[in-house]
Amino acid sequence: MKKLLTLFILLFFAGANMAYAIDISFAQKISGVWQTVPSGSTIYVYCRQDSAIDTYFGVKNNTSQALCIWMMKAYVQQPLDTFNDVFCWDNCYPKQTKKSAGCITYNSGQARYMDCRVEFDPIGKPCECIMKYSFWPTGIADTAWVLVHFVSRPMGVENPLYPACAEVSPNPSDGKLSFSVPGANKSFSCIIVTDILGKRVKTIGISPGANQVNADLSELPDGIYLYFVQSQNRTGIVRKLVIKH
């Protein structure tokens, strides 16, 4: 009887955890349009060394229940020189603060675009800084997260523009697929494919002026991969690719 009771309790809590599986996604505004950014992606934002980055990111609760979501900041890569940063989530916090003091309630399916504000000030110096912003609901250990790669350019260097997001079809794919890069030009040098941990597994060249690239990735094992367009000074939004033979 005790064994049955123990089994029932374990199944109950397992079911409860499955019911509260996290599905939080993000959005970045590019050319006036909010574009979806999956959890685990890297977002690039740029400024000149004599200015500061001050921008918002959208957050969406894709689960079937309301969630009160917390936010935490962690430094992944810091410049050697000093800099200032601020993040806002239910309040605004200076550089020393790593975790929000409170959570914000998101209803099921709700997306909001003015809750998450991040600011990076290079204090007059060209540098790069990578920060990880994690989001999680009250009482749940799993997190959704996004890396934000801040880049400040020297004065006189034009801010790089985001290339159009590359689209792939079919997806899922058996490995034989086609990348579409609307608005591609000679500055887009390649498409990079990585595994889910960020290790590069394939580099696919883009011919000057081409806006479609065919590729054969059938040698890759089944699994989830990430891809993005890259050139000397531009990097596109990271997207997901599923290989299934």
SESE-311380 format. One record per residue (C-alpha): residue number from 1; residue in one letter; x, y, z. Coordinates in pm, 1 decimal. Layout:
REM residues N
pos, code, X, Y, Z
NUM, A, X, Y, Z $
...
This chain:
REM residues 245
pos, code, X, Y, Z
1, M, 0.0, 0.0, 0.0 $
2, K, 285.8, 235.7, 87.2 $
3, K, 453.8, 159.9, -246.3 $
4, L, 134.9, 243.6, -434.1 $
5, L, 94.8, 566.9, -237.9 $
6, T, 456.7, 663.7, -308.7 $
7, L, 412.7, 587.8, -678.8 $
8, F, 94.6, 799.0, -690.3 $
9, I, 273.0, 1095.4, -528.1 $
10, L, 565.1, 1071.4, -772.4 $
11, L, 331.4, 1053.5, -1070.7 $
12, F, 131.7, 1349.0, -938.2 $
13, F, 436.4, 1574.0, -907.6 $
14, A, 575.0, 1455.8, -1241.9 $
15, G, 244.0, 1547.5, -1404.6 $
16, A, 243.4, 1883.5, -1229.3 $
17, N, 592.8, 1961.7, -1358.2 $
18, M, 493.7, 1862.9, -1713.4 $
19, A, 186.2, 2085.7, -1692.4 $
20, Y, 407.6, 2380.5, -1606.5 $
21, A, 667.7, 2321.5, -1878.4 $
22, I, 821.1, 2655.0, -1966.6 $
23, D, 773.9, 2801.8, -2312.0 $
24, I, 893.1, 3161.1, -2314.5 $
25, S, 1009.8, 3332.2, -2632.7 $
26, F, 1146.7, 3676.2, -2709.0 $
27, A, 1119.1, 3939.5, -2981.2 $
28, Q, 1352.3, 4202.8, -3121.1 $
29, K, 1245.6, 4507.7, -3320.4 $
30, I, 1427.1, 4524.6, -3655.0 $
31, S, 1338.7, 4785.5, -3917.0 $
32, G, 1020.6, 4864.9, -3725.3 $
33, V, 900.3, 4503.5, -3711.6 $
34, W, 903.5, 4275.9, -3404.8 $
35, Q, 1073.1, 3947.5, -3497.1 $
36, T, 1056.9, 3632.8, -3283.8 $
37, V, 1377.4, 3523.3, -3111.5 $
38, P, 1368.7, 3169.4, -2962.7 $
39, S, 1504.9, 3100.4, -2615.7 $
40, G, 1876.8, 3027.1, -2627.6 $
41, S, 1948.3, 3267.3, -2914.2 $
42, T, 2202.7, 3547.0, -2939.6 $
43, I, 2088.9, 3902.5, -3018.6 $
44, Y, 2336.8, 4160.0, -3149.0 $
45, V, 2294.9, 4532.1, -3080.6 $
46, Y, 2528.6, 4808.6, -3190.5 $
47, C, 2617.1, 5169.1, -3106.1 $
48, R, 2901.2, 5417.0, -3156.3 $
49, Q, 3154.6, 5451.6, -2877.8 $
50, D, 3027.9, 5801.1, -2801.5 $
51, S, 2665.2, 5688.4, -2756.9 $
52, A, 2472.8, 5430.3, -2556.0 $
53, I, 2244.9, 5138.7, -2640.7 $
54, D, 1897.6, 5176.9, -2492.8 $
55, T, 1645.6, 4926.1, -2626.2 $
56, Y, 1353.2, 4699.0, -2541.0 $
57, F, 1296.6, 4328.6, -2604.6 $
58, G, 961.7, 4157.2, -2621.7 $
59, V, 876.6, 3865.9, -2393.8 $
60, K, 596.9, 3616.3, -2459.1 $
61, N, 439.7, 3350.5, -2237.4 $
62, N, 354.0, 3061.5, -2471.1 $
63, T, 227.4, 2831.5, -2195.3 $
64, S, -134.8, 2750.5, -2114.5 $
65, Q, -131.0, 2919.3, -1774.0 $
66, A, -45.4, 3261.9, -1631.4 $
67, L, 314.1, 3298.7, -1511.1 $
68, C, 475.6, 3551.0, -1278.9 $
69, I, 814.8, 3584.3, -1447.7 $
70, W, 1144.5, 3688.0, -1285.4 $
71, M, 1458.1, 3814.6, -1460.0 $
72, M, 1830.0, 3773.6, -1387.4 $
73, K, 2141.7, 3917.5, -1553.1 $
74, A, 2482.6, 3746.4, -1577.0 $
75, Y, 2803.0, 3855.8, -1749.4 $
76, V, 2934.4, 3607.1, -2006.4 $
77, Q, 3205.1, 3828.4, -2157.5 $
78, Q, 3313.4, 4165.3, -2020.5 $
79, P, 3539.1, 4427.3, -2179.8 $
80, L, 3862.3, 4502.7, -1998.1 $
81, D, 3767.4, 4867.9, -1964.3 $
82, T, 3483.9, 5001.0, -1753.5 $
83, F, 3128.6, 5036.6, -1880.4 $
84, N, 2781.5, 5099.7, -1743.8 $
85, D, 2469.9, 4890.5, -1785.9 $
86, V, 2110.1, 4899.3, -1667.2 $
87, F, 1822.3, 4654.1, -1698.3 $
88, C, 1456.1, 4710.5, -1621.1 $
89, W, 1210.6, 4439.9, -1514.4 $
90, D, 931.8, 4543.2, -1275.0 $
91, N, 1182.8, 4815.4, -1178.3 $
92, C, 1512.5, 4951.8, -1312.4 $
93, Y, 1841.8, 4829.4, -1168.2 $
94, P, 2203.5, 4953.4, -1191.0 $
95, K, 2508.6, 4752.6, -1292.5 $
96, Q, 2565.1, 4586.9, -954.3 $
97, T, 2218.6, 4425.5, -945.7 $
98, K, 2197.3, 4073.9, -1087.9 $
99, K, 1833.4, 3976.0, -1016.3 $
100, S, 1501.9, 4160.9, -1029.3 $
101, A, 1338.4, 4227.0, -694.6 $
102, G, 998.4, 4117.5, -822.1 $
103, C, 819.1, 3930.1, -1098.8 $
104, I, 575.6, 4041.7, -1369.6 $
105, T, 257.5, 3843.2, -1440.3 $
106, Y, 203.3, 3730.6, -1799.4 $
107, N, -128.2, 3571.2, -1890.4 $
108, S, -140.4, 3261.7, -2111.7 $
109, G, -25.2, 3349.6, -2463.7 $
110, Q, 47.2, 3711.6, -2367.8 $
111, A, 330.4, 3903.7, -2535.2 $
112, R, 452.9, 4238.5, -2401.5 $
113, Y, 717.8, 4459.2, -2555.9 $
114, M, 795.4, 4732.5, -2303.5 $
115, D, 875.7, 4533.8, -1988.6 $
116, C, 1232.8, 4429.5, -2069.2 $
117, R, 1462.6, 4728.9, -2120.8 $
118, V, 1840.8, 4698.3, -2143.8 $
119, E, 2098.2, 4975.3, -2161.8 $
120, F, 2471.4, 4955.0, -2231.7 $
121, D, 2705.6, 5256.0, -2219.5 $
122, P, 3063.7, 5193.5, -2340.2 $
123, I, 3176.4, 5521.7, -2178.5 $
124, G, 3346.7, 5643.1, -2493.6 $
125, K, 3538.6, 5324.5, -2578.8 $
126, P, 3495.2, 5066.5, -2857.1 $
127, C, 3430.9, 4728.4, -2696.4 $
128, E, 3213.0, 4418.3, -2690.1 $
129, C, 3018.2, 4276.5, -2398.5 $
130, I, 2799.1, 3964.9, -2382.4 $
131, M, 2526.5, 3940.0, -2119.1 $
132, K, 2288.9, 3654.5, -2045.3 $
133, Y, 1934.6, 3746.3, -1943.2 $
134, S, 1740.8, 3459.2, -1783.9 $
135, F, 1363.1, 3445.9, -1726.7 $
136, W, 1172.9, 3198.6, -1513.2 $
137, P, 831.4, 3168.6, -1344.3 $
138, T, 786.0, 3160.3, -968.5 $
139, G, 845.3, 2813.3, -827.2 $
140, I, 992.2, 2658.0, -1143.5 $
141, A, 1361.6, 2580.6, -1173.9 $
142, D, 1393.7, 2570.7, -1552.9 $
143, T, 1474.5, 2896.0, -1729.3 $
144, A, 1441.0, 3058.5, -2067.3 $
145, W, 1730.6, 3281.5, -2165.3 $
146, V, 1877.9, 3500.7, -2435.4 $
147, L, 2232.2, 3628.5, -2490.3 $
148, V, 2268.7, 3995.4, -2581.3 $
149, H, 2595.2, 4082.6, -2755.8 $
150, F, 2658.5, 4456.6, -2719.6 $
151, V, 2905.4, 4609.0, -2966.1 $
152, S, 3028.6, 4969.1, -2961.5 $
153, R, 3208.6, 5084.8, -3276.2 $
154, P, 3476.8, 5356.1, -3306.9 $
155, M, 3353.4, 5699.5, -3411.2 $
156, G, 3348.1, 5738.3, -3788.1 $
157, V, 3252.0, 5372.5, -3843.4 $
158, E, 2895.3, 5333.4, -3963.2 $
159, N, 2678.0, 5116.6, -3742.6 $
160, P, 2632.3, 4774.9, -3902.5 $
161, L, 2281.5, 4685.4, -4014.1 $
162, Y, 2112.5, 4355.7, -3949.2 $
163, P, 2095.4, 4132.7, -4254.3 $
164, A, 1756.6, 3991.8, -4338.8 $
165, C, 1687.1, 3677.9, -4138.1 $
166, A, 1775.5, 3364.4, -4331.1 $
167, E, 1490.0, 3118.5, -4377.9 $
168, V, 1541.1, 2747.8, -4442.1 $
169, S, 1313.2, 2493.7, -4608.3 $
170, P, 1215.8, 2227.5, -4555.2 $
171, N, 1240.7, 2236.5, -4178.2 $
172, P, 1252.6, 1967.5, -4039.3 $
173, S, 1476.6, 1835.1, -4315.3 $
174, D, 1660.7, 1516.6, -4407.7 $
175, G, 1963.5, 1736.0, -4470.2 $
176, K, 1898.8, 1849.9, -4827.4 $
177, L, 1764.5, 2201.5, -4792.2 $
178, S, 1766.3, 2556.1, -4920.2 $
179, F, 1844.8, 2881.0, -4737.4 $
180, S, 1665.1, 3195.2, -4848.0 $
181, V, 1839.5, 3524.2, -4764.8 $
182, P, 1614.8, 3812.9, -4877.9 $
183, G, 1810.1, 4126.6, -4954.1 $
184, A, 2143.9, 3944.1, -4958.6 $
185, N, 2440.4, 4129.6, -5105.0 $
186, K, 2811.0, 4079.8, -5155.6 $
187, S, 2888.3, 4158.8, -4789.8 $
188, F, 2712.0, 3842.7, -4665.2 $
189, S, 2991.4, 3586.5, -4674.1 $
190, C, 2846.0, 3267.9, -4528.9 $
191, I, 2580.0, 3079.9, -4336.8 $
192, I, 2705.7, 2919.4, -4016.7 $
193, V, 2541.1, 2607.0, -3874.0 $
194, T, 2614.6, 2503.9, -3513.7 $
195, D, 2497.7, 2233.4, -3278.4 $
196, I, 2268.3, 2321.1, -2988.4 $
197, L, 2573.3, 2406.8, -2770.7 $
198, G, 2708.5, 2654.7, -3025.1 $
199, K, 2985.4, 2437.5, -3177.2 $
200, R, 3022.5, 2508.9, -3548.5 $
201, V, 2943.5, 2203.5, -3763.0 $
202, K, 2910.7, 2357.5, -4110.4 $
203, T, 3003.5, 2675.7, -4294.8 $
204, I, 2815.0, 2741.2, -4618.2 $
205, G, 2945.6, 3010.0, -4852.3 $
206, I, 2716.9, 3268.1, -5014.0 $
207, S, 2798.4, 3382.5, -5368.3 $
208, P, 2798.2, 3762.4, -5417.5 $
209, G, 2444.2, 3883.7, -5483.6 $
210, A, 2285.6, 3542.3, -5426.3 $
211, N, 1963.9, 3532.7, -5224.5 $
212, Q, 1921.0, 3155.0, -5217.7 $
213, V, 2172.7, 2887.9, -5118.8 $
214, N, 2125.1, 2512.3, -5155.4 $
215, A, 2305.1, 2287.7, -4908.9 $
216, D, 2344.0, 1921.0, -4820.0 $
217, L, 2370.6, 1856.4, -4446.5 $
218, S, 2270.4, 1491.7, -4468.7 $
219, E, 2596.3, 1385.8, -4301.9 $
220, L, 2481.3, 1547.9, -3976.6 $
221, P, 2307.8, 1319.5, -3725.2 $
222, D, 1944.6, 1372.5, -3629.0 $
223, G, 1898.6, 1660.4, -3389.8 $
224, I, 1841.3, 2031.9, -3336.7 $
225, Y, 2085.8, 2278.9, -3489.9 $
226, L, 2117.5, 2656.7, -3505.0 $
227, Y, 2206.6, 2872.3, -3806.3 $
228, F, 2267.1, 3237.8, -3892.2 $
229, V, 2405.1, 3458.3, -4167.3 $
230, Q, 2743.6, 3616.1, -4101.9 $
231, S, 2979.7, 3855.7, -4274.8 $
232, Q, 3276.1, 4060.5, -4163.7 $
233, N, 3071.8, 4306.1, -3960.0 $
234, R, 2716.1, 4168.8, -3962.6 $
235, T, 2549.3, 3877.7, -3789.9 $
236, G, 2187.9, 3772.5, -3834.8 $
237, I, 1938.2, 3643.9, -3584.0 $
238, V, 1996.7, 3283.2, -3481.0 $
239, R, 1728.5, 3040.1, -3602.7 $
240, K, 1657.0, 2672.0, -3532.1 $
241, L, 1697.3, 2386.5, -3781.4 $
242, V, 1583.6, 2028.3, -3722.3 $
243, I, 1758.9, 1740.4, -3902.2 $
244, K, 1556.5, 1418.9, -3914.5 $
245, H, 1646.8, 1140.0, -4158.2 $
